[in-house]
Amino acid sequence: MLPVGASSPYALAPAKPGRPAIWRFLPYLRPFAWQFSVSFAMAPLAVAISVSIPLLLGAVVDGPIARGDLPGVLWFALAILGLGTLDAGIAFIRRWIMTRATSHIEADIRLDLFDQLQRLPMSFHKAWESGQLLSRMMSDAGLLRRFMSFGLIMLLTNSLQIVVVIATMVVTLWQVGLAVLAAIVPVVIATLALMGRFGAISRRVQDQTGDVASAAEESLHGVRVLRSFGRSGYAQDRFEAGARELADSGIKRMNLASVLWTLLEVFPNVLLLIVLLGVGIGVSDGALTLGDAVTFVTLLLSLAWPVGSLGFLLSFAREAATASDRIVEVFDADVSIAPGPTTLPEPRGRLELRNVSYQFPDADAPVLADINLVIEPGETVALVGGTGSGKSTLVSLIPRLLDVTSGSVLLDGVDIRDLDLEQLRSLIGTAFEDPILFSMSARENLTLGRPDASDADIAEAIRVARADFVHDLPWGLDTRLGEQGMSLSGGQRQRLALARAILVAPRLLVLDDTLSALDIHTEAEVEEALRSTLGGVTGLVVAHRASTVLLADRVAMLVEGRIAHVGRHQDLLATVPEYRELLSADYSIAMGEEDAS
Ligand SMILES: Nc1ncnc2c1ncn2[C@@H]1O[C@H](COP(=O)(O)OP(=O)(O)OP(=O)(O)O)[C@@H](O)[C@H]1O
């Protein structure tokens, strides 16, 4: 495992005990240092303007108004108008600068998160629901951006304004200032207590958002199954349960937030009571002028927004902290499959599995144990075995979708964990039983593993995989396939996936039951064409049918995660009853084909 942060390719700062996760995003702000500096530098200016307006009001009451000097009043009014306009201008510039900077930061975080998801091993993707990952990448990253964009700066500006106004009050009339300070203490304590509870519920809401996204994603993905079983209602009920749970948690969070917001919105009125009493006494004692009283009261009124909005801003900060925790969990996930330093100058494609075992992280026992198998360059081995015997797990070890838990896989004598991952994967063409296609053109799908493939290479791969139907699509190779290639039949998708694997011109071809959806005749045609392709590469072919086994030079039979038998198809048929039994359904066909060949 790579030590977290130390060799991370991302800007994210390393974790430090006791430091909230949100701080780890600080390096993402670095490229926008001047934008943040300008925005933060504007905060004291905005506060100075807010505080100077009450001071000017006090001065106009004691000065021009007391003297009946109308032009003087007008000058003061113009000055106050100017300051107000300046304040609005500052807010506009700040918003303008920050929106751009934080949108880039959000995109950077999202890109790194996407990259991390590509790096994380299949065991991670099997364990995590896609909706949870999606909600972290979309809504949590968006929330973080909004907080950085205006929440953070408002929190800073408003807190600064509260401190400056109260300090001004203490300096102007310390008795009233101290009374205000004393009144603040219980409110701060109540706020902290509410924030603690808000944090827990905020995490629940954000996690449930991911659960609801997962449920929606799963139901949409499986809409055909649900409809055909007449279980759309059941899916609706399950989704509704999740959505209602989320709504309930959202209401609880809102209730808590409302208590906090109301407390902080009412509080300035309590302070107004204290201040009015204080200045009333001050004016009657002659300690304060009428202008001082106006200054004092307006100063306090200027606190209404900063204090009132504090509830919203603190809960916003808490939600952003939770979003950071959730995003960081993905960044900190164990990227155990790291690239090695070695590149093979002239790969030949000799594959060796040496004492290989694999155990899923949460499983009690290994699914593969002590596998030893050598496949020479140009040789094809068929992997057969009952359902759940570990065939797919074994082939996943070759392109390092999973890493062995003991033993080693060697390519040309080098442990594949020491090989450059990009080179390793570029040497392997893989096609799975479930052929995933992407919502892009047929050509883009085909050239996924080799974007620079020539038209002739594409045509040859299509010929071998018998995927000629692409030419009959409305725009031929440029036809955009629907989501996951849903507009194609299962067999068509499998043939496209096979053509995609062949097009890589791999040293190693790994086919995981790739031809299962083809009819017997198409399968025979594909196999006939594949034979010549397999002649030049090292092949590992998972086979359920005897006809597919015939593609191979040798067969390895897996029984409960162990290689029980290895040999030629004919020899195994003759000597291993369980092998015969396994392929019995296809036996007659196999024999027929063999006779013909
Ligand atoms: N993420 C996982 N965690 C724990 N066990 C798993 C996980 N994925 C698969 N398994 C188990 O590993 C075993 C081997 O699965 P695998 O998919 O490799 O079998 P297979 O031989 O390819 O089966 P089939 O022919 O049905 O496709 C199965 O018992 C399966 O339940």
Ligand as a Chemical Component Dictionary entry (heavy atoms), coordinates in Angstrom:
data_LIG
# 
_chem_comp.id                   LIG 
_chem_comp.type                 NON-POLYMER 
_chem_comp.pdbx_formal_charge   0 
_chem_comp.three_letter_code    LIG 
# 
loop_
_chem_comp_atom.comp_id 
_chem_comp_atom.atom_id 
_chem_comp_atom.alt_atom_id 
_chem_comp_atom.type_symbol 
_chem_comp_atom.charge 
_chem_comp_atom.model_Cartn_x 
_chem_comp_atom.model_Cartn_y 
_chem_comp_atom.model_Cartn_z 
_chem_comp_atom.pdbx_ordinal 
LIG N1  N1  N 0 -16.257 -9.546  -3.892  1  
LIG C1  C1  C 0 -16.336 -10.820 -3.464  2  
LIG N2  N2  N 0 -16.218 -11.095 -2.146  3  
LIG C2  C2  C 0 -16.274 -12.381 -1.712  4  
LIG N3  N3  N 0 -16.434 -13.447 -2.520  5  
LIG C3  C3  C 0 -16.546 -13.220 -3.832  6  
LIG C4  C4  C 0 -16.511 -11.901 -4.380  7  
LIG N4  N4  N 0 -16.653 -12.001 -5.723  8  
LIG C5  C5  C 0 -16.774 -13.323 -6.000  9  
LIG N5  N5  N 0 -16.712 -14.055 -4.874  10 
LIG C6  C6  C 0 -16.789 -15.517 -4.754  11 
LIG O1  O1  O 0 -15.655 -16.088 -5.373  12 
LIG C7  C7  C 0 -15.989 -17.324 -5.946  13 
LIG C8  C8  C 0 -15.440 -17.402 -7.366  14 
LIG O2  O2  O 0 -16.135 -16.473 -8.180  15 
LIG P1  P1  P 0 -15.825 -16.372 -9.728  16 
LIG O3  O3  O 0 -16.669 -15.275 -10.275 17 
LIG O4  O4  O 0 -14.367 -16.269 -9.942  18 
LIG O5  O5  O 0 -16.335 -17.779 -10.246 19 
LIG P2  P2  P 0 -16.480 -18.320 -11.726 20 
LIG O6  O6  O 0 -15.779 -19.618 -11.762 21 
LIG O7  O7  O 0 -16.046 -17.297 -12.717 22 
LIG O8  O8  O 0 -18.042 -18.533 -11.795 23 
LIG P3  P3  P 0 -19.032 -18.474 -13.072 24 
LIG O9  O9  O 0 -18.661 -19.589 -13.973 25 
LIG O10 O10 O 0 -20.356 -18.670 -12.451 26 
LIG O11 O11 O 0 -18.859 -17.122 -13.714 27 
LIG C9  C9  C 0 -17.500 -17.451 -5.872  28 
LIG O12 O12 O 0 -17.815 -18.346 -4.829  29 
LIG C10 C10 C 0 -17.974 -16.072 -5.523  30 
LIG O13 O13 O 0 -19.113 -16.119 -4.703  31 
# 
loop_
_chem_comp_bond.comp_id 
_chem_comp_bond.atom_id_1 
_chem_comp_bond.atom_id_2 
_chem_comp_bond.value_order 
_chem_comp_bond.pdbx_ordinal 
LIG N1  C1  SING 1  
LIG C1  N2  SING 2  
LIG C1  C4  DOUB 3  
LIG N2  C2  DOUB 4  
LIG C2  N3  SING 5  
LIG N3  C3  DOUB 6  
LIG C3  C4  SING 7  
LIG C3  N5  SING 8  
LIG C4  N4  SING 9  
LIG N4  C5  DOUB 10 
LIG C5  N5  SING 11 
LIG N5  C6  SING 12 
LIG C6  O1  SING 13 
LIG C6  C10 SING 14 
LIG O1  C7  SING 15 
LIG C7  C8  SING 16 
LIG C7  C9  SING 17 
LIG C8  O2  SING 18 
LIG O2  P1  SING 19 
LIG P1  O3  DOUB 20 
LIG P1  O4  SING 21 
LIG P1  O5  SING 22 
LIG O5  P2  SING 23 
LIG P2  O6  DOUB 24 
LIG P2  O7  SING 25 
LIG P2  O8  SING 26 
LIG O8  P3  SING 27 
LIG P3  O9  DOUB 28 
LIG P3  O10 SING 29 
LIG P3  O11 SING 30 
LIG C9  O12 SING 31 
LIG C9  C10 SING 32 
LIG C10 O13 SING 33 
# 
